[in-house]
Amino acid sequence: MSADDVFWKQEVRRRTHSVPMPGGQEADVVEEIAQDLEARYEALLQQGVDEVVAREQVLADLDAGRGLNHHLTRLQAQLRS
């Protein structure tokens, strides 16, 4: 597991800690979102964007709108309906 992989997973967990998810579902959600963030980060680097700027852009996108926590809470409510 790379340092970047750990970083993205920590950022996702930090933003989703208050969203209740059943056992293994949390790990799957964190993994999926972290992989997407890593791919976006790598794409920005390939375009020549500085590492710090790329990381800041990906995190800003993650927090856009009302943020990841809000969207996951809303999605869970819809799935329960």
Secondary structure, 3 states (H helix, E strand, C coil): CCHHHHHHHHHHHHHHCCCCCCHHHHHHHHHHHHHHHHHHHHHHHHCCCCHHHHHHHHHHHHHCCCCHHHHHHHHHHHHHC
